[in-house]
Amino acid sequence: MGGCTSKPSKPKGNHHNDYPTHPQPPKSPPPPSLLPPTTPFLPTYTPSPAHPTKPKTPSTPLRFLKKSFPPPSPAKHIRAVLRRRKPNKKAEKEAAAGIAETEEDEDGVELDKRFGFSKELRTKLEIGEEVGRGHFGYTCSAKFKKGEFKGQQVAVKVIPKSKMTTAIAVEDVRREVKILRALTGHSNLVKFYDAFEDHDNVYIVMELCEGGELLDRILARGGKYSEDDAKAVMVQILNVVAFCHLQGVVHRDLKPENFLYISKEENSLLKAIDFGLSDFVRPDERLNDIVGSAYYVAPEVLHRSYGTEADVWSIGVIAYILLCGSRPFWARTESGIFRAVLKADPNFNEPPWPSLSPEAKDFVKRLLIKDPRKRMTAAQALCHPWIQSRNDAKVPLDILIFRLIKAYMRSSPLRKAALKALSKTLTPDELFYLREQFALLDPKNGSITLENIKTALMKNATDAMKESHMLDFLLLKNGFRRILCSRIKRPSARSV
């Protein structure tokens, strides 16, 4: 027969105060012999109705306060606010009167936010509705009221001066306008019209692209392009990037969001936009600031020593996304993405890669080589067999060829002989690239001179090339030496 237990009787006494005035020390736990035995499944003691005697652990006695703490005085907070406001009273008055456009950055350095742009935006343009918004500003549609572009629909990028809180931010805007103004004449480059400013904003007037971002089309296709469609996109991207690199400009933020289509048509022209992080760079110069978007940043950028090769890595990431619909490097955090970029290798084993052509995989792999010295240039990528299977893929002049020629001109006779011997080991793809570059230099009698190089550069030069001092770097006073190129010329007689 099982025993039963009765409810414990309530203690007698004053029921108006269940807690004693002075807390009593807790009772010590019963001796171990009174506790129920533990089991392998429950190694610790678990309270049970069958054992009303529960062990108690010592705890801090309850504390009773006669009155609560007084509320904090607001005087200290008000004084702190007044101290912060006091140094800026003069600046606020000047800003209200429109007298000055200078502020101080976080380090106390005065920022001059006067760019010298025209202030006649409202007289020349009729501003329309907002069409897009980014991290540092927004874009509106607009229409020219008068002048040679009267009635022309354009896009106006509005950058608030209030977001330019550092000298670097101010210089980035100044450099973006300079690069857009200097880079002209390429069909895959967004057209720049003019720049304006007022007390509050900087306005950059550009070509209106109504076809949406490349990213939108990738998402609309479910994240996967056919090889032919991916080639069409790659040819346009590589062409404009090779053009920028020849002018001495590195974009530093290439991603699908920064390529816009002119119209909604399927075969619409693609335009490169957003040169806010771009910079001028010479072939012998290395940049060291970490900029760009985490998924598309090159390993050498994270190592703080990079040049135009960093853009080619970003193109490789875009190509990977176009062909398989996923990113080659992924993690939940930005630091995790950076670790993957530095250490991990892209996956080419999962679908759809096994079903894609070997040329497509080789193309992407050669763009995503971690060593920038072994990575293809944009012009070399246009010579790749996967791209050359398209009839409209033209090879542009490559800045790398001038570096190689300059190195050859400075070489000793022994080194030149060694290079001539090594030229016999070149692959058909490498010979095709050299033959195309040699033809673009317009050789005379099987050789080229410094005059050929100068003519080829001036034919492709823009104001950006002058800003980057590319001509100063390449056209040093070495005299008009003849460079024998018989090995480069000879393959042109046969098909490669």
ZAMARGU-4260 file (C-alpha; in steps of 0.2 Angstrom, whole numbers, plus 5000, padded with zeros to 4 digits):
<rodrens>
0) 5000/5000/5000 | 5007/5017/4996 | 5008/5030/5009 | 5000/5047/5007 | 5007/5064/5012
5) 4996/5078/5019 | 4998/5097/5015 | 5010/5106/5027 | 5001/5117/5039 | 5003/5136/5038
10) 5013/5144/5051 | 5003/5153/5064 | 5007/5171/5067 | 5004/5189/5060 | 4998/5187/5042
15) 5000/5205/5038 | 5019/5204/5035 | 5025/5188/5028 | 5043/5194/5028 | 5052/5196/5044
20) 5059/5214/5048 | 5077/5206/5049 | 5081/5192/5037 | 5086/5176/5045 | 5100/5166/5039
25) 5095/5152/5027 | 5094/5134/5035 | 5108/5123/5031 | 5104/5108/5019 | 5100/5092/5027
30) 5114/5079/5029 | 5118/5068/5013 | 5110/5053/5021 | 5092/5061/5020 | 5094/5065/5001
35) 5087/5053/4989 | 5100/5043/4979 | 5105/5049/4962 | 5104/5038/4947 | 5115/5037/4931
40) 5101/5046/4921 | 5099/5060/4934 | 5116/5062/4943 | 5110/5078/4952 | 5096/5080/4964
45) 5079/5084/4957 | 5066/5090/4968 | 5051/5078/4969 | 5034/5079/4978 | 5039/5062/4986
50) 5053/5071/4995 | 5046/5087/5003 | 5062/5092/5011 | 5072/5102/4999 | 5090/5107/5000
55) 5093/5125/5000 | 5108/5135/4994 | 5115/5150/5003 | 5109/5166/4995 | 5111/5185/4997
60) 5099/5191/5011 | 5085/5202/5004 | 5088/5220/5006 | 5074/5232/5011 | 5076/5251/5007
65) 5066/5264/5017 | 5065/5275/5002 | 5070/5274/4983 | 5085/5282/4975 | 5081/5300/4970
70) 5080/5303/4951 | 5096/5308/4942 | 5098/5327/4940 | 5096/5333/4922 | 5108/5347/4925
75) 5124/5337/4920 | 5116/5331/4904 | 5110/5349/4900 | 5128/5356/4903 | 5135/5343/4892
80) 5124/5347/4878 | 5127/5366/4880 | 5146/5363/4879 | 5144/5353/4863 | 5134/5367/4855
85) 5144/5382/4861 | 5159/5379/4849 | 5148/5377/4834 | 5137/5393/4836 | 5148/5403/4824
90) 5148/5389/4811 | 5129/5388/4812 | 5127/5407/4810 | 5138/5406/4795 | 5129/5391/4787
95) 5112/5400/4790 | 5118/5415/4781 | 5127/5405/4767 | 5143/5414/4771 | 5155/5399/4771
100) 5155/5381/4766 | 5169/5375/4778 | 5167/5363/4792 | 5179/5353/4803 | 5181/5334/4802
105) 5183/5322/4816 | 5201/5327/4819 | 5197/5345/4820 | 5204/5349/4802 | 5194/5362/4793
110) 5185/5354/4777 | 5183/5365/4762 | 5168/5359/4753 | 5168/5372/4739 | 5172/5362/4723
115) 5171/5377/4711 | 5157/5369/4701 | 5144/5379/4693 | 5129/5385/4704 | 5116/5386/4690
120) 5108/5369/4691 | 5090/5376/4692 | 5092/5387/4678 | 5099/5374/4666 | 5090/5358/4672
125) 5072/5353/4677 | 5074/5341/4691 | 5062/5326/4690 | 5058/5312/4702 | 5070/5301/4712
130) 5075/5285/4702 | 5088/5277/4713 | 5096/5278/4730 | 5113/5273/4736 | 5124/5274/4752
135) 5131/5291/4749 | 5117/5299/4739 | 5102/5297/4727 | 5099/5299/4709 | 5085/5309/4700
140) 5079/5311/4682 | 5081/5328/4674 | 5079/5337/4658 | 5090/5351/4650 | 5080/5367/4649
145) 5091/5376/4636 | 5108/5375/4627 | 5114/5361/4615 | 5106/5347/4625 | 5089/5356/4626
150) 5076/5343/4630 | 5089/5329/4633 | 5084/5317/4647 | 5098/5314/4660 | 5101/5307/4677
155) 5107/5318/4691 | 5117/5310/4705 | 5115/5320/4721 | 5128/5319/4735 | 5124/5329/4751
160) 5139/5339/4758 | 5133/5334/4775 | 5139/5316/4772 | 5156/5322/4767 | 5163/5321/4785
165) 5181/5318/4781 | 5194/5326/4770 | 5195/5309/4761 | 5176/5309/4757 | 5178/5327/4750
170) 5193/5322/4739 | 5183/5306/4733 | 5169/5317/4726 | 5182/5329/4718 | 5191/5315/4710
175) 5175/5306/4704 | 5170/5322/4694 | 5188/5323/4687 | 5188/5305/4681 | 5171/5306/4673
180) 5176/5322/4665 | 5192/5315/4658 | 5186/5298/4653 | 5177/5300/4636 | 5174/5291/4620
185) 5170/5273/4625 | 5153/5266/4621 | 5152/5256/4637 | 5156/5271/4648 | 5142/5282/4655
190) 5142/5299/4647 | 5146/5314/4658 | 5138/5331/4655 | 5142/5343/4669 | 5144/5345/4688
195) 5135/5358/4699 | 5135/5362/4717 | 5125/5373/4730 | 5127/5375/4748 | 5120/5358/4752
200) 5124/5346/4738 | 5135/5341/4724 | 5126/5337/4707 | 5134/5326/4694 | 5124/5326/4678
205) 5126/5310/4668 | 5118/5299/4654 | 5101/5292/4659 | 5101/5273/4659 | 5083/5266/4660
210) 5087/5247/4657 | 5091/5244/4676 | 5106/5236/4684 | 5115/5220/4678 | 5111/5213/4695
215) 5092/5215/4692 | 5094/5205/4676 | 5104/5191/4685 | 5090/5190/4698 | 5076/5190/4684
220) 5085/5175/4676 | 5085/5166/4692 | 5104/5169/4694 | 5110/5159/4679 | 5116/5164/4662
225) 5119/5153/4647 | 5137/5153/4641 | 5133/5164/4626 | 5123/5177/4636 | 5137/5177/4649
230) 5150/5180/4635 | 5140/5195/4628 | 5141/5203/4646 | 5159/5199/4648 | 5164/5206/4632
235) 5157/5223/4636 | 5164/5223/4654 | 5181/5218/4648 | 5181/5231/4634 | 5177/5246/4646
240) 5189/5240/4660 | 5203/5238/4647 | 5200/5256/4641 | 5200/5263/4659 | 5217/5254/4663
245) 5225/5260/4647 | 5220/5278/4653 | 5228/5274/4670 | 5211/5273/4679 | 5207/5259/4691
250) 5188/5257/4696 | 5190/5248/4712 | 5172/5244/4714 | 5166/5233/4700 | 5151/5223/4703
255) 5134/5220/4695 | 5126/5235/4703 | 5138/5247/4695 | 5133/5242/4677 | 5117/5249/4670
260) 5108/5245/4653 | 5103/5259/4642 | 5086/5252/4639 | 5075/5237/4643 | 5079/5228/4627
265) 5087/5211/4629 | 5103/5216/4618 | 5104/5234/4626 | 5121/5242/4628 | 5129/5240/4645
270) 5137/5255/4654 | 5150/5256/4668 | 5145/5269/4682 | 5150/5275/4699 | 5168/5280/4699
275) 5167/5287/4717 | 5181/5275/4723 | 5191/5276/4707 | 5209/5283/4706 | 5223/5286/4694
280) 5237/5274/4694 | 5253/5271/4684 | 5259/5254/4680 | 5273/5255/4692 | 5262/5262/4706
285) 5254/5252/4720 | 5239/5258/4730 | 5236/5253/4748 | 5219/5259/4754 | 5206/5245/4756
290) 5191/5250/4746 | 5177/5241/4737 | 5163/5228/4741 | 5168/5213/4751 | 5162/5200/4739
295) 5172/5207/4725 | 5188/5213/4733 | 5204/5206/4727 | 5216/5197/4739 | 5230/5210/4735
300) 5218/5224/4741 | 5217/5216/4758 | 5236/5215/4758 | 5236/5234/4754 | 5247/5233/4738
305) 5238/5233/4722 | 5235/5240/4704 | 5224/5238/4690 | 5224/5219/4692 | 5212/5221/4706
310) 5198/5226/4694 | 5201/5210/4684 | 5198/5199/4700 | 5181/5208/4702 | 5177/5204/4684
315) 5181/5186/4688 | 5169/5186/4702 | 5155/5193/4691 | 5159/5180/4678 | 5157/5166/4691
320) 5140/5173/4697 | 5134/5174/4679 | 5138/5156/4675 | 5133/5147/4691 | 5122/5160/4700
325) 5131/5160/4716 | 5146/5169/4724 | 5163/5161/4724 | 5167/5167/4741 | 5154/5168/4755
330) 5153/5170/4774 | 5141/5177/4786 | 5152/5191/4791 | 5163/5203/4782 | 5179/5197/4790
335) 5173/5179/4786 | 5172/5184/4767 | 5189/5192/4768 | 5196/5176/4775 | 5188/5166/4761
340) 5195/5178/4748 | 5213/5176/4755 | 5212/5157/4759 | 5198/5148/4750 | 5197/5142/4732
345) 5181/5144/4721 | 5171/5128/4719 | 5170/5121/4702 | 5164/5104/4706 | 5146/5107/4710
350) 5132/5110/4697 | 5131/5118/4685 | 5150/5118/4682 | 5152/5100/4677 | 5140/5104/4662
355) 5149/5119/4657 | 5163/5120/4644 | 5181/5118/4649 | 5185/5135/4641 | 5172/5143/4652
360) 5179/5136/4668 | 5197/5140/4662 | 5192/5158/4659 | 5185/5161/4676 | 5199/5152/4685
365) 5212/5163/4676 | 5203/5178/4681 | 5203/5172/4700 | 5221/5168/4702 | 5226/5175/4718
370) 5243/5180/4712 | 5240/5196/4703 | 5256/5194/4693 | 5249/5178/4685 | 5232/5184/4682
375) 5226/5189/4665 | 5224/5208/4661 | 5207/5213/4654 | 5214/5214/4636 | 5222/5196/4638
380) 5205/5190/4644 | 5197/5196/4628 | 5210/5185/4619 | 5205/5170/4628 | 5197/5156/4617
385) 5181/5156/4627 | 5178/5175/4622 | 5186/5173/4605 | 5172/5161/4600 | 5162/5177/4598
390) 5165/5186/4582 | 5162/5203/4589 | 5176/5202/4602 | 5189/5214/4597 | 5206/5215/4606
395) 5210/5233/4613 | 5228/5240/4616 | 5234/5233/4632 | 5244/5244/4644 | 5254/5228/4649
400) 5262/5227/4632 | 5270/5244/4635 | 5277/5238/4651 | 5285/5223/4643 | 5292/5233/4629
405) 5300/5246/4641 | 5307/5231/4651 | 5314/5224/4635 | 5322/5241/4630 | 5331/5242/4646
410) 5337/5224/4646 | 5355/5218/4643 | 5360/5209/4627 | 5361/5193/4637 | 5343/5195/4644
415) 5337/5199/4626 | 5344/5183/4620 | 5336/5173/4634 | 5319/5181/4630 | 5321/5177/4612
420) 5324/5159/4617 | 5309/5159/4629 | 5297/5166/4615 | 5298/5149/4607 | 5289/5141/4621
425) 5274/5153/4620 | 5257/5144/4619 | 5245/5148/4604 | 5234/5159/4615 | 5249/5169/4621
430) 5255/5171/4603 | 5238/5177/4597 | 5238/5190/4611 | 5255/5196/4606 | 5251/5196/4587
435) 5235/5207/4590 | 5245/5219/4601 | 5259/5220/4588 | 5246/5224/4574 | 5239/5238/4585
440) 5256/5246/4586 | 5257/5248/4567 | 5274/5240/4564 | 5285/5246/4549 | 5297/5233/4540
445) 5294/5220/4554 | 5299/5231/4569 | 5292/5245/4579 | 5300/5261/4586 | 5296/5273/4600
450) 5287/5283/4587 | 5275/5269/4584 | 5272/5268/4603 | 5269/5286/4604 | 5257/5286/4589
455) 5247/5272/4596 | 5245/5280/4613 | 5240/5297/4607 | 5227/5288/4596 | 5219/5281/4612
460) 5223/5295/4624 | 5210/5305/4634 | 5213/5318/4647 | 5213/5304/4660 | 5229/5298/4653
465) 5237/5315/4656 | 5230/5315/4674 | 5238/5298/4678 | 5254/5304/4670 | 5254/5288/4660
470) 5263/5296/4645 | 5277/5302/4656 | 5280/5284/4663 | 5280/5276/4646 | 5288/5289/4634
475) 5304/5291/4643 | 5319/5299/4633 | 5326/5282/4628 | 5329/5287/4610 | 5320/5279/4595
480) 5327/5261/4597 | 5322/5248/4585 | 5314/5233/4594 | 5315/5217/4583 | 5299/5208/4584
485) 5301/5194/4571 | 5295/5180/4583 | 5280/5190/4587 | 5276/5194/4569 | 5279/5177/4562
490) 5264/5168/4569 | 5253/5181/4560 | 5256/5171/4544 | 5248/5156/4551 | 5231/5153/4560
495) 5233/5150/4579
</rodrens>
